């Protein structure tokens, strides 16, 4: 074997990376264990302890703090951790209306309505749909008449063509989505979610948001769907505010009890945290004279124990207040305490009415704060009697990311006509005193994004905002400034909420299924292949270690389907070992010595291993591209697992075999019970192919009969839209009784009630108010649900809920069709190119469609018979594509054997009875590998099905029957079809 040194080097390097990646979980686990021991069941104390540890070094040698380690540990999906998954949709219809000045034109508004209907039905480009509909309704009217105005004259001329208007609207729509993304991201960051995940859904007007650990639905709805309010405020300087802060500090000292001013956490960690905060000014080349380091001082100075006033060392050596708009530096963990102090009645009464305290949108640069998250405090100046800002976001016509003359990132802001007049007055006031120039704060959602100092009066409404910005900072700020210009409301069109208790059950069930499935594989390989089986087991253990390490290092999110994917990969990775071991057995039966047999076995099996793994990897990639959420989680682990499995099963196991041969060890590939299994097999698969065709046809016809009998497929809300709730009752419930209670509260809607595992766990699905876009619709439906469930007289708890709007449902349907058809096309091209025969490709693709129809038929026939739901949803599509992968893997192995035999005969192809014999030989010679691989994967799936929990039972059932169908199809359908397609030739 060549390249042993390189393989060893890569294995060691990969091992080090995986150890490093997984080590963060052990570090954070120890800190969290200490927090629980300290808190003794008090959740507030536990949280305070962890907050105080945020910037404390906890990782040995490297000195990483807890906050850094927490961000590097393995990410658990919502189904394992609990939380919310939300899909936001930016209303492009309202954006277009706003850009046009909300016209009353009947055809304009009708075109908008029709475009929205087509978008709901699966259309993609709203702007293109709108322009097309408008041109149909008003063929002689120019769109520029609606959209061109003085403010956008540079971007859109009055005589612009409809095509130019369409381009303008498309750019504005993209910009609106980008602005919404920035605003929503800042709101999520302010919400305090640990490791939120946000992504724009490319090609759509939607944003996907995942918030682990969040359960407060109402707060999230208000946070995400509230309209953004951009404001410009004058700001007090530090010197003006310090006396007020000093007065607040004295008032608090005289009113607070001793216990209220002691910082939560252990003495050690608190001192460490405070010492970092105290060193803040030093890190900025200043001295912080207000940092307090002990409890005694904290008792007499409660505000200044958590808030540091910015200072610097003057030329005379005296500590002076730092000029500028920042009036305080506060650690993230203490911002809530400062807010609480300001809200106290005795404090609120001494704060001048013109003062509004606001925080910076994000913490200061951590390189200047010793790694601590420090937020800046500003004192906003309310100059009007009604408390309104000096200027609103509607005064801005445009804002752009730009560069100054020295190449530094800046933002150029353009005002409207009215805005420029007001802006001139405000900037003149701010720059009036040359020795004390004031700042103007740019505020969104009561958070300060920037507070630039005004150097001079700005008369023309064009301003440059400079500072210590990165390119990302200026891009975000430009988006924020444009956010107030044109409203594009964001609505929640899909959501998924999982309670923490359900997440704990999922982790428990998933781990049990994982461990048991892994043990099943290890025992089987050891018993069937004897010593060679233990080599495969070693490779499997290393493979599992690599998979987990790679997932963590890539920041992938581990979900329940992801765990199923890992277990499945472990089952599939056995396939490579079985292929190799069966070929080694063939070589041993020919009388070759063990070293030669091992070498030849690896050599002859390699083509089949590469082909079968490439096909499954391609399917995994397609799943990742077309899928979302759990399907993507499954695809991620599948693709990573296949690459890792190839490395371990082929290269690592070969290294172990070579080491054993060097040690003159006796290597056996079976025992007296298994060594002769599947020997001299001679099934006439080709001769009986018409019987197999008849069996498949009968099942598919029966499926069609049940399809019409049941009124179609049992589509989940993924495919038809609706709301689903998992409800846990204190005792077993009759589904029909619960459905009857809900019928009265969910009028004129489709409501389905099924068990979700145990009889006291019900899955309730309804289409009630699913098309209602009003923000209060979710609350209305949930109230109706509680009204209906309360009539049962049994205590209950909603464990999770999911909402899928009609637009998302239509997208999922078309995405599913696209995934299956695209997979078939890719498989066809791969087979034709790889085997250079068209009938091979056609045979493989026909077998794929056969498998899909057979799985659908079984789902239709068995729906309502089995004690768990057989819905057709996203996870079912993942199962279908995985089944297709099984079939392709099995079929490719047989095709490889045919190709190998043809190469031995020196012919490109055979015909007639000679071809029949060749195909029967190929099928029988690979039968041991086919049966053994199918059995191992089947046993793995069976263990997951039994112990993996109700949430993935339907998904695993599809894989189970798919495994059986895939094996049957590869033996009895796909390869025999090659004969029938090649008869004429």
Helices and strands as residue ranges (DSSP letters): H 4-39, H 43-52, H 66-72, E 75-76, H 78-81, E 83-90, H 92-99, H 106-120, H 126-137, H 144-147, H 162-191, E 197-201, E 206-212, H 217-225, E 230-235, H 238-255, G 258-260, H 267-278, H 280-283, H 295-300, E 307-308, E 311-313, E 319-321, E 326-331, G 332-334, H 335-343, H 345-348, E 355-359, G 366-368, E 374-381, E 391-392, G 393-395, E 396-403, E 409-415, H 417-430, E 439-444, E 447-453, E 462-465, H 471-483, E 490-498, H 500-553, E 557-558, H 560-589, H 594-626, H 630-646, I 647-652, H 653-662, H 689-709, H 717-720, E 722-729, H 735-745, E 751-755, E 761-766, H 777-790, E 796-804, H 806-835, H 838-862, H 874-905, H 912-925, H 927-947, G 950-952, H 953-969, I 970-974, H 975-981
